[in-house]
């Protein structure tokens, strides 16, 4: 396959997803890997329907938020919800969408590249761009030697770095990017990896979400994740205690 696009952490943000899918390089991709946390957000049903419409071009990977949505939809979730929008989103999903998310694999390998959500061994394990090599070596210890590239998401912050002669790529987040505005995603070609951002009209996106989403807290959600975004400095500081293993 000549061109693989990786979209992670869409989080049910349909306008951001539509903007990314409108990119010429995404339209021309042989495969679009959906690297988890796909639907937990303000337009979960519509987001899943759009992605299902991609047909066989879409390769799906389940993230921790997708797993949690399934448990919430089935009344099996225990503990405190990770945010306010997820229980609402779980209640919106159709039965076929719950089944879809439940049946997704936690990782997919294409050629010598492994795609996962957080890490190859855990869908919510936290590892950062500046985590020490010893930490990365532990996280990747069970990955077969023939896998030379690992592509993930989960932290919503894009990066690419070498780890003992392997390449680790984080595609960032389409729906809730940290560090800079614009939906972030990754393009893999024979020439290497490109980290991309798609900028779109946030005012128009806010209008679309306000009209289409019935989430009661949509205005608060948009203030936090659409009209502004967390800095990478703040996100790294918040995540670092959870990344130390």
TORGULUM-666143 format. One record per residue (C-alpha): chain; x, y, z. Coordinates in Angstrom, 1 decimal. Example, Ala and Ser with C-alpha at 12.3 -4.5 7.8 and 13.67 -1.06 7.14 Angstrom:
  kette      xx      yy      zz
      A    12.3    -4.5     7.8
      A    13.7    -1.1     7.1
REM end
This chain:
  kette      xx      yy      zz
      A     0.0     0.0     0.0
      A     1.5     3.3    -1.1
      A    -0.5     5.8     1.2
      A    -1.9     5.2     4.6
      A    -3.7     8.0     6.5
      A    -4.1     7.6    10.3
      A    -6.9     9.4    12.1
      A    -6.9     9.1    15.9
      A    -9.2    10.4    18.6
      A   -12.0    11.8    16.4
      A   -14.2    11.9    19.6
      A   -17.4    12.3    17.7
      A   -16.4    15.8    16.4
      A   -18.1    15.5    13.0
      A   -17.0    18.9    11.5
      A   -13.4    18.2    12.2
      A   -13.6    14.8    10.6
      A   -15.4    16.1     7.6
      A   -12.6    18.7     7.1
      A    -9.9    16.0     7.3
      A   -11.8    13.7     4.9
      A   -11.9    16.6     2.5
      A    -8.1    16.8     2.2
      A    -6.8    15.6    -1.1
      A    -4.2    13.3     0.5
      A    -6.9    11.7     2.6
      A    -9.2    11.2    -0.4
      A    -6.3     9.6    -2.3
      A    -5.2     7.3     0.5
      A    -5.3     3.5     0.0
      A    -6.2     2.9     3.6
      A    -7.5     5.1     6.4
      A    -6.7     3.7     9.8
      A    -9.0     4.8    12.6
      A    -6.8     4.6    15.7
      A    -9.3     4.6    18.4
      A   -11.5     6.9    20.5
      A   -13.8     7.4    17.6
      A   -17.2     8.2    18.9
      A   -17.2     9.6    22.4
      A   -18.2    13.2    21.7
      A   -21.0    15.4    20.6
      A   -22.0    13.6    17.4
      A   -21.3     9.9    17.9
      A   -24.0     8.4    15.7
      A   -23.2    10.7    12.7
      A   -19.5    10.2    13.1
      A   -19.7     6.4    13.0
      A   -22.1     6.5    10.1
      A   -19.7     8.6     8.1
      A   -16.8     6.4     8.8
      A   -18.7     3.2     8.0
      A   -19.4     4.8     4.7
      A   -15.7     4.6     3.8
      A   -16.2     0.9     3.3
      A   -13.1    -1.3     3.0
      A   -10.7     1.7     2.9
      A   -11.3     2.1     6.6
      A    -9.3    -0.1     9.1
      A   -10.7     0.2    12.6
      A    -8.9     0.0    15.9
      A   -10.6     0.3    19.2
      A    -9.6     2.8    21.8
      A   -10.3     3.0    25.6
      A   -13.1     5.5    25.0
      A   -14.8     3.1    22.6
      A   -14.5     0.2    25.0
      A   -16.0     2.5    27.7
      A   -18.9     3.5    25.4
      A   -19.8    -0.1    24.9
      A   -19.8    -0.8    28.6
      A   -21.9     2.3    29.3
      A   -24.4     1.5    26.6
      A   -24.8    -2.0    28.0
      A   -25.1    -0.8    31.6
      A   -21.8    -2.6    32.5
      A   -19.6     0.4    33.2
      A   -18.2     0.6    36.7
      A   -16.6     3.5    38.4
      A   -16.6     7.2    37.6
      A   -17.2     8.3    33.9
      A   -14.0     9.8    32.4
      A   -16.0    12.9    31.3
      A   -19.6    14.2    31.0
      A   -20.1    13.6    27.3
      A   -19.3     9.9    27.2
      A   -22.4     8.6    29.1
      A   -24.6    10.8    27.0
      A   -22.9     9.6    23.8
      A   -23.2     5.9    24.9
      A   -27.0     6.5    25.2
      A   -27.2     7.9    21.7
      A   -25.6     4.9    19.9
      A   -27.7     2.4    18.0
      A   -27.4    -1.3    18.8
      A   -25.5    -2.0    15.6
      A   -23.0     0.8    16.5
      A   -22.4    -0.7    20.0
      A   -21.7    -4.1    18.3
      A   -19.4    -2.4    15.8
      A   -17.3    -0.9    18.6
      A   -17.3    -4.0    20.7
      A   -15.9    -6.1    17.8
      A   -13.0    -3.9    16.9
      A    -9.4    -5.2    17.4
      A    -7.1    -3.4    19.8
      A    -4.3    -3.4    17.2
      A    -3.8    -4.0    13.5
      A    -0.5    -4.7    11.6
      A    -0.1    -3.7     7.9
      A     3.3    -4.7     6.5
      A     5.9    -3.8     9.1
      A     3.7    -1.2    10.8
      A     1.6    -1.8    13.9
      A    -1.4     0.5    14.6
      A    -2.9     0.8    18.1
      A    -4.6     3.4    20.2
      A    -2.3     4.0    23.2
      A     0.4     1.3    23.2
      A     0.5    -2.2    21.7
      A    -0.2    -3.8    25.0
      A    -2.8    -1.5    26.6
      A    -5.5     0.9    25.3
      A    -5.0     3.5    27.9
      A    -1.3     3.3    28.8
      A     0.4     6.7    28.8
      A     3.8     7.2    27.0
      A     5.0    10.6    25.9
      A     7.4    12.0    23.3
      A    10.0    12.7    26.1
      A     9.5     9.4    28.0
      A    12.9     7.8    28.5
      A    14.1     5.0    26.2
      A    13.9     2.6    29.2
      A    10.2     3.3    29.5
      A     9.7     2.9    25.7
      A    11.7    -0.4    25.7
      A     9.4    -1.8    28.3
      A     6.2    -0.7    26.5
      A     7.4    -2.2    23.2
      A     9.0    -5.3    24.7
      A     6.3    -7.7    23.3
      A     6.2    -6.2    19.8
      A     7.6    -8.6    17.2
      A    11.0    -7.7    15.9
      A     9.7    -7.5    12.3
      A     7.5    -4.5    13.3
      A     9.6    -1.4    12.6
      A     7.0     1.3    13.0
      A     4.3     1.8    15.7
      A     1.6     4.3    15.2
      A    -0.7     5.4    18.0
      A    -2.9     8.2    19.4
      A    -4.4     8.6    22.9
      A    -2.5    11.6    24.2
      A    -3.9    14.0    21.4
      A    -0.3    15.3    20.8
      A     1.4    14.4    17.5
      A     5.0    13.4    17.4
      A     7.5    11.1    15.6
      A    10.6     9.8    17.4
      A    13.1     6.9    17.1
      A    13.2     4.2    19.8
      A    16.1     1.8    19.4
      A    15.9     1.8    15.6
      A    12.2     1.7    15.5
      A     9.9     4.7    14.6
      A     7.1     5.6    16.9
      A     4.5     8.0    15.6
      A     1.6     9.6    17.4
      A    -1.0    10.9    14.9
      A    -2.4    13.4    17.4
      A    -6.2    14.0    17.5
      A    -8.7    14.9    14.9
      A   -11.4    16.1    17.2
      A    -9.6    17.3    20.4
      A    -6.1    18.4    19.4
      A    -3.7    19.6    22.1
      A    -0.8    21.9    21.5
      A    -2.1    23.8    18.4
      A    -5.4    24.4    16.7
      A    -6.5    22.3    13.8
      A    -7.3    18.6    13.4
      A    -4.1    16.6    13.5
      A    -3.5    13.3    11.6
      A    -0.6    11.4     9.9
      A     0.3    10.4     6.4
      A     2.5     7.3     5.8
      A     4.1     6.8     2.4
      A     7.1     5.0     1.0
      A     9.0     8.2     1.7
      A     8.3     8.3     5.4
      A     5.8     9.9     7.8
      A     4.3    13.4     7.6
      A     2.4    14.9    10.6
      A    -0.4    17.0     9.2
      A    -2.9    19.6    10.5
      A    -6.2    20.5     8.9
      A    -7.5    24.0     9.7
      A   -11.2    24.6     9.4
      A   -13.7    27.3    10.3
      A   -14.4    26.8    14.0
      A   -17.3    29.3    14.0
      A   -19.0    27.3    11.3
      A   -18.2    24.0    13.1
      A   -19.7    25.4    16.3
      A   -22.8    26.4    14.5
      A   -23.1    22.9    13.0
      A   -22.6    21.2    16.4
      A   -25.1    23.5    18.1
      A   -27.7    22.5    15.4
      A   -27.0    18.8    15.2
      A   -26.0    17.7    18.7
      A   -28.5    17.2    21.4
      A   -25.8    17.0    24.1
      A   -27.0    19.3    26.9
      A   -23.5    20.6    27.6
      A   -22.6    21.3    24.0
      A   -21.8    25.0    24.6
      A   -19.4    24.2    27.5
      A   -17.9    21.4    25.5
      A   -17.2    23.7    22.5
      A   -15.7    26.4    24.7
      A   -13.2    23.9    26.1
      A   -12.4    21.9    23.0
      A   -13.4    23.8    19.8
      A   -13.1    27.5    20.5
      A    -9.8    26.9    22.4
      A    -7.4    24.1    23.0
      A    -5.0    22.9    25.7
      A    -1.3    23.7    25.2
      A     1.1    20.8    24.8
      A     3.0    22.2    27.9
      A    -0.2    21.8    30.1
      A    -1.0    18.4    28.6
      A     2.5    17.0    29.1
      A     2.5    18.3    32.7
      A    -0.9    16.6    33.4
      A     0.0    13.3    31.7
      A     3.6    12.9    33.0
      A     2.7    11.3    36.4
      A     0.6     8.7    34.5
      A     3.4     8.0    32.0
      A     6.1     6.8    34.4
      A     4.9     3.2    34.6
REM end
